[in-house]
Amino acid sequence: MTTIKLHNTKTRKREEFVPIDPENVRMYVCGPTVYDRAHLGNARPVIVFDVLYRLLRHVYGPDHVTYVRNFTDVDDKINARAAESGRSIGEITAETTQWFLDDMAAVGALEPDHMPRATAYVPQMVKMIEGLIAKRHAYAAKGHVLFAVESYKEYGALSGRSIDDMIAGARVEVGPYKRNPMDFVLWKPSDAKTPGWKSPWGRGRPGWHIECSAMSYELLGDHFDIHGGGNDLMFPHHENEIAQSCCAHPGSGFANVWMHNEMLQVEGKKMSKSLGNFFTVRDLLDQGVPGEVIRFVMLSTHYRKPMDWTEKKREDAEKTLRKIAQLFGEPALSKPWPSRPSVSPPQEFVDALANDLNTSLALSLIKKYLKNHQESELAASLRLLGFYPDALVDKFAGVRMDTFDNEHVSGASVELRGEAGLGMNVHTLQNFVSRLQKVREEAIQTKNFTQLDQLKAALTAAGVEVRMSKTGVDLKPTAGFDPAKLESLL
């Protein structure tokens, strides 16, 4: 059997993965707070742990792996969004939960075995809190219940932070009812406008951290194999989960392996609305970037290294996926290849993923199989990595890449990834370059840009990216290029 090695945040070293029960390998990953669209950074842990889920299923069998990823659907951000919009909390969380599922499906993520919503597990949270109070690890004060950090001697071991660092970085409410500044909220009171549930401490709602402890316990037990998430959750969220879970179930150990992915940047800078480089997964999809391209770019960097999303990486990913699609789209290639489940990926490919999810090496092997026209190895490896050749053919094989490349016409250019059906060729698009240049010159003279805007809109609707600059006009067919939509303009 394949030996899987994973970097364990808890021990700070790469270890051989030995499941508690090989017949039931269990993994929990912290999911989203559902109040808005998932931004690009939110997709990284989903894709990373989707690959791990696929690897575990490959090694231990699909029926022997249980994957849980939660939805936080009770949170102050959700309450604020409801107050701003005038919509109900239930309406907002239902809508944004479905948005998340749709967007993650678009980037090729399998749905976990369980996707619990926090609001469905409030009674279990109340029960766990009662147990912590009984064991003197928590206390009630002014309608709140707080975890007494000093009662758990191992607090801070996961993140390795000092008390001063933890106090400075803790996302906890400051209140005179706390015995220690580090004590964190397990339960807090709700007013008439805020969601609330009955409890021994009055009407209220759970704190953030207790949610995952209660849900993981109910679905995976008090001791399971892997707990994952972004490294921004290491403290305080995961640190607090460990404290309350180990105190609620003494001797359980909670999770054996802790895994954390690094954060995402855009063109070398932190993604930020103030910098204008913040975008959601849906933004990219609506711009015509296929989900497979997003997934490919994400996997090109090891999960424990910062991921830098760049336009060049996007273009390179799309180019590779088009080549793969062309290979499987060749008439000479037997159609069943991409869908034959009996074909296993090469052991070298499985070993790459088993070595702490070395997806960058796995993609290098994908490119090797592509170059050597190893269709069987390529198809099986793609499936394990979350790409499906049939889907790639449908989405990327419409334009051949090797026919034309950067043809130039009198200061303007056409970048054609190939010749599509319906007779659309480079000369046809060159005609559009000439027309755009002429219409633009007329618009500049007359100050009437209506015709120019209409022509650009028609090209965009047909899947042609239009770039206009002082040096000329560039036309670049995208993944959604549909030459039939241009026939009426010829």
Buried (B, 14 or more C-beta within 10 A) or exposed (E): EEEBBBBBBBEEEEBEBEBBEEEBBBBBBBBBBBBBBBBBBBBBBBBBBBBBBBBBBBBBEEEBBBBBBBBBBBBBEBBEBBEEEEEEBEEBBBEBBEBBBEBBEBBBBBEBBBBBBBBEBBEBBBBBBBBBBEEEBBBBBEBBBBBBBEBBEEBBEBBEBEEEEBEEEBEBBEBEBBEBEBBBBBBBBBEEEBBBBEBEBBBBBBBBBBBBBBBBBBBBBBBBBBBBBBBBBBBBBBBBBBBBBBBBBEEBEBBBBBBBBBEBBBEEEBBEEEEEBBBBBBEBBEEBBBBBBBBBBBBBBBBBEBBBBEEEBBEBBBBBBBBBBBBBBEEEBEEEBBEEEEBBBBEEBBBBBBBBBBBBBBBEBBEBBBEEEBBBBBBBBBBBBBBBBBBBBEBBBBBBBEEBEEBEBEEBBBBBBBBBEEEBBBEBBBBBBBBBBEBBEEBEEEEEBEBBEEBBEBBBEBBBBBEBEEEBBBBBBBBBBBBEBBEEEE
